[in-house]
Amino acid sequence: MRVIKLGGSFSRSPELYSWIRAVVDLPDERIVIVPGGGGFADHVRSLQAYWHFNDSVAHEMAIMAMQNMAVFYAGLDRSVQVATSPEEIQRLFEQGQVPVWSPTLQWLDRHEVSHSWDVTSDSLSVVIAQVLAAKQLILVKSVRVPKDITVAELVEQEIADKAFSRYIKNNIFDLTLSHKDDFLLLPELLENN
């Protein structure tokens, strides 16, 4: 099983649909899609800046942003279905569907995920990949990333969230970075791992 995080930052780009189709077109692979929060999360940030509510409230709203994006991703292709738990993910695989993960606050709290902007969908993709014992985590980014970049550099350059290095330090999977334009390379990314 593999996890692919499709950043919300390219939710208005045609590459998003191309990535979803690339996953759907590999029916023999078990790939879980993790959405970013996209414009919904950006709106939460702007509301928090204006109203000054605490990070716990912002975290809850940001999770809802990911949930909205999961519904959006599922709406782009009928082979993609929303799953809120590892059990639902497994059930969708058994039905020949592609799961897009929609995290719940209760599930995240059980896995001790911090209520902070330091934790975004990057770190959450690590958490679900670990729980699922995934073989590989693919982070699809809007910026080109050098192949030899370290996790510390990803965080330092704000390519991944601030908590990413803490969550990934005990990973049991291969981490692969890809660019949003490279959807045609998905089979190759899977072969190399």
BAFI-3210 file (N, C-alpha, C; in Angstrom, 3 decimals, decimal comma, padded with zeros to 6 digits):
// residues 193
n [1|2|3|4|5|6|7|8|9|10|11|12|13|14|15|16|17|18|19|20|21|22|23|24|25|26|27|28|29|30|31|32|33|34|35|36|37|38|39|40|41|42|43|44|45|46|47|48|49|50|51|52|53|54|55|56|57|58|59|60|61|62|63|64|65|66|67|68|69|70|71|72|73|74|75|76|77|78|79|80|81|82|83|84|85|86|87|88|89|90|91|92|93|94|95|96|97|98|99|100|101|102|103|104|105|106|107|108|109|110|111|112|113|114|115|116|117|118|119|120|121|122|123|124|125|126|127|128|129|130|131|132|133|134|135|136|137|138|139|140|141|142|143|144|145|146|147|148|149|150|151|152|153|154|155|156|157|158|159|160|161|162|163|164|165|166|167|168|169|170|171|172|173|174|175|176|177|178|179|180|181|182|183|184|185|186|187|188|189|190|191|192|193]
n.u [000,841|000,366|000,753|-000,334|000,135|-001,646|-001,182|-003,102|-002,514|-002,446|-005,051|-006,573|-005,456|-005,018|-003,441|-004,097|-006,392|-005,181|-003,315|-005,070|-006,373|-004,130|-003,634|-006,062|-005,890|-004,201|-005,133|-004,253|-002,619|-002,541|-003,424|-003,658|-005,141|-004,224|-005,586|-004,621|-005,390|-005,990|-007,582|-009,552|-008,237|-006,527|-008,373|-009,185|-006,815|-006,770|-009,109|-008,431|-006,303|-007,683|-009,721|-008,416|-008,716|-007,968|-005,318|-006,283|-008,969|-008,548|-007,174|-009,189|-010,912|-009,189|-008,896|-011,469|-011,286|-009,579|-011,317|-013,344|-011,869|-011,346|-013,896|-014,252|-012,121|-013,035|-015,293|-014,325|-013,812|-015,505|-014,424|-013,048|-013,390|-014,520|-012,888|-012,817|-011,368|-008,862|-010,119|-012,261|-010,769|-009,554|-011,861|-012,765|-010,646|-011,052|-013,385|-012,512|-012,093|-010,627|-009,370|-009,825|-008,504|-010,223|-009,630|-010,679|-011,354|-011,512|-010,165|-007,612|-006,978|-006,847|-004,499|-002,721|-002,184|-000,970|-002,675|-002,178|-000,762|001,661|001,385|000,324|-001,344|000,847|002,305|000,163|-000,216|001,986|001,339|-000,998|000,140|001,962|000,226|-001,165|000,844|002,227|004,070|005,255|005,423|004,310|004,905|003,398|004,316|004,088|006,380|009,602|011,754|014,988|016,474|018,176|017,500|017,224|015,170|015,226|015,927|013,671|011,782|013,002|013,043|010,406|008,877|007,754|005,679|006,271|006,264|006,862|009,392|009,505|007,345|008,035|010,336|010,395|009,690|008,452|008,488|009,258|010,111|009,048|009,463|007,664|006,839|004,089|003,663|004,486|002,850|002,679|004,799|004,149|003,852|006,576|007,626|006,478|007,570|010,243|010,289]
n.v [-001,180|002,278|005,783|008,868|012,244|014,889|018,105|020,848|023,243|023,221|022,989|024,371|023,816|022,098|019,890|018,570|016,956|015,322|013,923|012,532|010,914|009,476|007,899|006,455|005,046|002,988|000,309|-002,016|-001,235|-000,279|002,631|005,338|008,460|011,558|014,611|018,081|021,099|023,278|026,169|026,371|025,956|028,139|030,173|029,733|030,454|033,212|034,064|033,469|035,240|037,630|037,402|036,301|033,811|030,786|028,312|025,716|025,858|026,763|024,539|022,581|023,681|023,635|020,900|020,355|021,690|019,971|017,808|018,855|019,146|016,460|015,514|017,070|016,071|013,438|013,970|014,449|012,118|009,102|006,747|007,340|007,509|008,799|008,169|007,711|006,333|003,786|001,308|001,836|002,582|000,122|-001,337|000,061|-000,462|-003,212|-003,110|-002,209|000,493|003,817|005,182|008,374|010,064|011,367|012,940|012,619|014,566|013,104|010,710|011,714|012,833|010,502|009,541|011,310|013,806|017,031|020,111|022,437|024,890|023,997|021,446|020,134|018,920|017,587|016,411|014,933|013,113|011,533|010,380|008,821|007,122|005,708|004,402|002,773|001,123|001,667|001,223|003,255|006,809|009,411|012,693|015,231|018,175|021,749|022,992|022,483|020,037|019,281|016,069|015,127|016,397|016,985|015,941|017,854|020,108|020,307|021,160|023,496|025,086|025,505|023,751|021,522|021,041|022,433|020,439|018,150|016,807|015,743|013,940|012,171|010,921|008,293|006,711|004,016|003,668|004,417|007,678|009,744|012,444|014,523|016,514|018,639|018,623|016,152|013,872|011,841|010,299|008,660|005,713|005,031|006,144|004,431|001,979|002,276|001,877]
n.w [000,000|-000,648|000,008|-001,197|-001,163|-002,241|-002,818|-001,611|-002,693|-005,429|-006,246|-008,061|-010,434|-013,545|-013,249|-010,915|-011,419|-013,303|-011,729|-010,051|-011,948|-012,802|-010,556|-010,376|-012,751|-012,190|-011,243|-009,960|-007,959|-004,541|-003,494|-001,375|-001,312|000,031|000,802|000,558|002,405|000,839|-000,603|001,298|003,762|003,645|003,929|006,558|007,884|007,289|008,575|011,222|011,589|011,509|013,523|015,702|017,044|018,918|018,314|018,517|017,763|015,158|014,156|014,199|012,292|010,081|009,687|008,877|006,480|005,044|004,948|003,326|000,971|000,441|-000,236|-002,510|-004,166|-004,468|-005,910|-008,421|-009,792|-010,218|-009,305|-007,076|-003,626|-000,489|002,592|006,076|007,926|008,674|008,399|006,665|004,461|003,763|003,119|000,859|-000,909|-001,235|-002,685|-005,065|-005,327|-005,142|-002,280|-000,753|001,842|004,571|007,280|010,712|013,643|016,024|015,391|014,839|017,332|018,872|017,898|018,842|017,574|017,213|017,937|016,002|013,755|012,999|012,230|009,333|006,373|005,317|007,509|008,495|006,446|006,836|009,310|008,697|006,798|008,377|010,179|008,413|007,652|005,294|002,254|000,890|000,823|-001,081|-001,697|-003,348|-004,738|-005,362|-006,026|-007,463|-006,207|-005,102|-005,646|-003,660|-001,308|002,180|004,981|006,997|005,483|003,865|005,727|006,700|004,387|004,104|002,600|003,542|006,450|009,792|011,761|010,437|010,358|012,930|012,959|010,921|011,699|012,714|010,592|008,536|005,896|002,427|001,466|-001,081|-003,245|-005,434|-008,312|-009,181|-011,941|-012,808|-013,174|-015,074|-014,467|-012,383|-012,438|-012,677|-010,316|-008,479|-009,232|-008,564|-005,892]
ca.u [000,000|001,102|-000,007|000,084|-000,436|-001,813|-001,293|-004,224|-002,043|-002,725|-006,444|-007,147|-004,606|-005,450|-002,595|-004,770|-007,182|-004,239|-002,791|-006,139|-006,518|-002,950|-003,853|-007,193|-005,463|-003,334|-006,053|-003,594|-001,910|-003,391|-002,922|-004,551|-004,900|-004,412|-005,711|-004,259|-006,553|-006,264|-008,128|-010,324|-007,291|-006,078|-009,439|-009,087|-005,690|-007,145|-010,085|-007,718|-005,550|-008,631|-010,477|-007,472|-009,101|-006,795|-004,878|-007,114|-010,123|-008,031|-006,874|-010,460|-011,381|-008,276|-009,261|-012,677|-010,815|-009,140|-012,519|-013,969|-011,047|-011,547|-015,163|-013,961|-011,328|-013,913|-016,231|-013,671|-013,791|-016,365|-013,635|-012,459|-014,405|-014,039|-012,720|-012,439|-010,621|-008,154|-011,076|-012,956|-009,779|-009,453|-013,127|-012,781|-009,719|-011,719|-014,426|-011,873|-012,153|-009,463|-009,776|-009,238|-008,642|-010,837|-009,365|-011,613|-010,684|-011,434|-009,101|-006,338|-006,724|-006,411|-003,110|-001,966|-001,769|-001,018|-003,619|-001,267|-000,438|002,898|000,951|-000,592|-001,585|002,124|002,508|-000,956|000,022|002,941|000,609|-001,837|001,039|002,485|-000,861|-001,485|002,070|002,440|005,405|005,796|004,672|004,680|004,426|003,377|004,468|004,004|007,739|010,575|012,576|016,148|016,354|018,997|017,113|016,993|013,922|015,468|015,867|012,263|011,125|013,665|012,631|008,939|008,277|006,939|005,329|007,270|006,256|007,115|010,580|009,172|006,449|008,613|011,601|010,276|008,931|008,732|008,203|010,110|009,569|009,320|008,961|007,385|006,303|002,711|003,657|005,085|001,857|002,956|005,892|003,696|004,265|008,020|007,827|006,081|008,525|011,515|010,147]
ca.v [000,000|003,533|006,999|010,000|013,505|015,850|019,395|021,730|024,457|023,176|022,570|025,062|023,487|020,867|018,771|017,827|015,893|014,400|013,042|011,625|009,925|008,602|006,925|005,604|004,205|001,915|-000,418|-003,073|-000,607|000,221|003,978|006,215|009,876|012,495|015,960|019,251|021,909|024,217|027,490|026,311|026,180|029,533|031,004|029,577|031,292|034,627|034,300|033,480|036,498|038,717|037,213|035,910|032,636|029,975|027,314|024,521|026,141|026,796|023,154|021,921|024,224|023,170|019,505|020,452|022,072|018,729|017,014|019,450|018,811|015,034|015,428|017,658|015,113|012,315|014,440|014,553|010,813|008,219|005,659|007,863|007,597|009,324|007,223|008,428|005,459|002,697|000,248|002,259|002,521|-001,292|-001,720|000,640|-001,245|-004,479|-002,811|-001,721|001,950|004,556|005,991|009,670|010,110|012,537|012,698|013,147|015,056|012,021|009,803|012,419|012,936|009,170|009,371|012,381|014,833|018,363|021,114|023,537|025,085|023,272|020,168|020,289|017,654|016,876|015,545|013,993|012,027|010,639|009,639|007,774|006,144|004,852|003,556|001,793|000,386|001,891|000,970|004,483|008,059|010,331|014,061|015,966|019,587|022,747|023,463|021,419|019,743|018,460|014,675|014,857|017,278|016,291|016,293|019,136|021,166|020,449|021,969|024,806|025,834|025,569|022,864|020,676|021,775|022,473|019,202|017,026|016,029|015,012|012,824|011,208|010,354|006,845|006,163|002,653|003,696|005,266|009,000|010,168|013,783|014,697|017,826|018,539|018,379|014,852|012,807|010,724|009,511|007,884|004,303|004,965|006,404|003,223|000,919|002,514|001,605]
ca.w [000,000|-000,734|000,297|-002,016|-000,682|-003,328|-002,156|-001,882|-003,372|-006,870|-006,425|-009,224|-011,580|-014,211|-012,819|-009,845|-012,040|-013,949|-010,681|-009,630|-013,021|-012,789|-009,477|-010,773|-013,871|-011,684|-010,362|-009,196|-006,841|-003,454|-003,225|-000,624|-001,578|001,145|000,255|001,347|002,766|-000,241|-000,316|002,541|004,863|003,540|004,497|008,018|008,314|007,242|009,650|012,501|011,661|011,766|014,767|016,762|017,829|019,247|017,338|018,592|016,900|013,785|013,789|013,889|011,013|009,032|009,413|008,043|005,145|004,406|004,678|002,136|-000,194|000,162|-000,973|-003,828|-004,939|-004,809|-006,920|-009,727|-010,453|-009,418|-008,718|-005,838|-002,578|000,794|003,702|007,297|008,841|007,996|008,067|005,444|003,380|003,366|002,474|-000,486|-001,732|-001,552|-003,670|-006,279|-005,330|-004,654|-001,129|-000,416|003,293|005,190|008,701|011,713|014,854|017,004|014,974|015,020|018,773|019,336|017,452|019,508|016,622|017,823|017,421|015,708|012,347|012,717|011,664|008,202|005,675|005,130|008,674|008,598|005,491|007,505|010,346|008,099|006,165|009,440|010,686|007,373|007,327|003,862|001,715|000,312|000,891|-002,152|-001,507|-004,611|-004,388|-006,436|-006,301|-007,759|-005,038|-005,464|-005,209|-002,481|-000,208|003,445|005,667|007,674|004,466|003,475|006,759|006,722|003,192|004,188|001,605|004,422|007,669|010,866|012,544|009,537|010,757|014,158|012,646|009,984|012,186|012,936|009,470|008,076|004,465|001,601|001,170|-002,451|-003,549|-006,850|-008,692|-009,678|-013,388|-013,113|-012,991|-015,978|-013,887|-011,228|-012,488|-012,417|-008,884|-007,761|-009,570|-007,885|-004,460]
c.u [000,884|000,158|000,553|-000,641|-000,444|-002,123|-002,492|-003,826|-002,257|-004,141|-007,128|-006,309|-005,097|-004,629|-003,248|-005,566|-006,272|-003,639|-003,852|-006,352|-005,334|-003,092|-004,953|-006,775|-004,484|-004,143|-005,399|-002,799|-002,925|-002,808|-004,007|-004,163|-005,155|-004,489|-005,079|-005,522|-006,923|-006,752|-008,967|-009,417|-006,755|-007,110|-009,437|-007,964|-006,080|-008,187|-009,401|-006,921|-006,471|-009,267|-009,620|-007,979|-007,902|-006,518|-005,710|-008,362|-009,677|-007,730|-008,156|-010,996|-010,500|-008,540|-010,529|-012,315|-010,340|-010,336|-013,244|-013,194|-011,197|-012,835|-014,975|-013,195|-012,203|-014,912|-015,640|-013,657|-014,582|-015,636|-013,005|-013,580|-013,762|-013,987|-012,231|-011,603|-009,852|-009,094|-011,845|-012,020|-009,678|-010,702|-013,191|-011,816|-010,376|-012,807|-013,847|-011,907|-010,822|-009,926|-009,061|-009,553|-009,198|-010,682|-010,456|-010,813|-010,504|-010,295|-007,737|-005,988|-006,264|-004,952|-002,228|-001,382|-001,990|-002,038|-002,835|-001,093|000,900|002,602|-000,060|-000,776|-000,294|002,353|001,387|-000,810|001,036|002,207|-000,219|-000,974|001,609|001,421|-001,200|-000,313|002,346|003,888|006,078|004,840|005,209|004,062|004,524|003,316|004,366|005,365|008,625|011,503|013,761|016,019|017,104|018,630|016,836|015,644|014,077|015,384|014,442|011,523|011,681|013,220|011,104|008,250|007,380|006,696|006,367|007,349|006,666|008,284|010,315|008,316|007,124|009,842|011,545|009,549|009,395|008,531|009,242|009,389|010,012|008,702|008,766|006,812|004,921|002,634|004,040|004,133|002,096|004,049|005,437|004,069|005,751|008,325|007,489|007,068|009,817|011,444|009,457]
c.v [001,240|004,684|008,100|011,245|014,485|017,198|020,214|022,959|024,406|022,680|023,265|024,819|022,197|019,650|017,956|016,665|014,869|013,436|012,044|010,545|008,965|007,529|005,943|004,623|003,103|001,046|-001,524|-002,537|-000,175|001,557|004,781|007,651|010,666|013,896|017,004|020,040|022,963|025,576|027,523|026,588|027,610|030,478|030,920|030,462|032,772|034,965|034,365|034,770|037,666|038,611|036,768|034,756|031,707|028,893|026,042|024,677|026,131|025,384|022,427|022,390|023,755|021,705|019,472|020,866|020,837|017,850|017,540|019,095|017,333|014,830|015,965|016,668|013,940|012,714|014,544|013,242|009,824|007,004|006,057|008,067|008,063|008,203|007,989|007,596|004,411|001,560|000,588|002,232|001,094|-001,740|-001,180|-000,080|-002,553|-004,300|-002,262|-000,208|002,540|005,406|007,335|009,861|011,450|012,368|013,282|013,608|013,950|011,066|010,452|012,562|011,599|008,916|010,541|013,400|016,202|019,260|022,388|023,668|024,444|021,935|020,450|018,920|016,903|015,897|014,524|012,849|011,033|009,768|008,518|006,724|005,189|003,895|002,449|000,879|000,468|001,619|002,274|005,640|008,961|011,684|014,780|017,447|020,486|023,315|022,261|021,265|018,895|017,049|014,393|015,736|016,449|016,715|017,636|020,297|021,384|021,365|023,388|025,688|025,952|024,825|021,855|021,452|021,595|021,180|017,984|016,169|015,218|013,788|011,759|010,492|008,850|006,158|004,768|002,546|004,546|006,579|009,396|011,542|013,903|016,092|017,639|018,262|016,949|013,666|011,613|009,809|008,634|006,405|004,116|005,198|005,171|002,089|001,050|002,253|000,290]
c.w [000,000|-000,414|-000,586|-001,524|-001,847|-002,716|-002,584|-002,662|-004,878|-007,160|-007,602|-010,484|-012,228|-013,788|-011,703|-010,434|-012,713|-012,934|-010,232|-010,686|-013,042|-011,713|-009,878|-011,866|-013,468|-010,721|-009,533|-008,013|-005,786|-003,017|-002,527|-000,946|-000,299|000,547|001,162|001,648|001,745|000,218|000,942|003,744|004,834|004,148|006,029|008,552|008,331|008,308|011,010|012,662|012,005|013,156|015,948|017,632|017,954|018,197|017,374|017,718|015,433|013,284|013,384|012,532|009,849|008,686|008,565|006,619|004,380|004,058|003,439|000,876|-000,556|-000,636|-002,396|-004,701|-005,386|-005,888|-008,311|-010,499|-009,603|-008,852|-007,394|-004,826|-001,274|001,828|004,921|008,255|008,042|007,582|006,786|004,244|002,861|002,616|001,042|-001,421|-002,171|-002,603|-004,978|-006,428|-004,859|-003,477|-001,078|001,060|003,742|006,698|009,593|012,924|015,875|016,665|015,207|016,491|019,342|018,960|017,879|018,530|017,257|017,138|017,146|014,201|011,991|012,047|010,556|007,542|005,358|006,279|008,812|007,607|006,051|008,520|009,727|007,402|007,207|009,950|009,689|007,034|005,823|003,484|001,291|000,564|-000,210|-001,834|-002,841|-004,273|-005,617|-006,805|-006,615|-006,569|-005,488|-004,891|-003,907|-001,279|001,050|004,027|006,366|006,683|003,964|004,440|006,749|005,551|003,077|003,045|002,315|005,710|008,774|011,661|011,722|009,995|012,020|013,839|011,793|010,549|012,422|011,785|009,080|006,562|003,748|001,347|-000,233|-002,653|-005,049|-007,075|-009,314|-011,177|-013,765|-012,957|-013,906|-015,437|-012,726|-011,320|-012,180|-010,934|-008,059|-008,004|-008,786|-006,389|-004,239]
res [m|r|v|i|k|l|g|g|s|f|s|r|s|p|e|l|y|s|w|i|r|a|v|v|d|l|p|d|e|r|i|v|i|v|p|g|g|g|g|f|a|d|h|v|r|s|l|q|a|y|w|h|f|n|d|s|v|a|h|e|m|a|i|m|a|m|q|n|m|a|v|f|y|a|g|l|d|r|s|v|q|v|a|t|s|p|e|e|i|q|r|l|f|e|q|g|q|v|p|v|w|s|p|t|l|q|w|l|d|r|h|e|v|s|h|s|w|d|v|t|s|d|s|l|s|v|v|i|a|q|v|l|a|a|k|q|l|i|l|v|k|s|v|r|v|p|k|d|i|t|v|a|e|l|v|e|q|e|i|a|d|k|a|f|s|r|y|i|k|n|n|i|f|d|l|t|l|s|h|k|d|d|f|l|l|l|p|e|l|l|e|n|n]
***
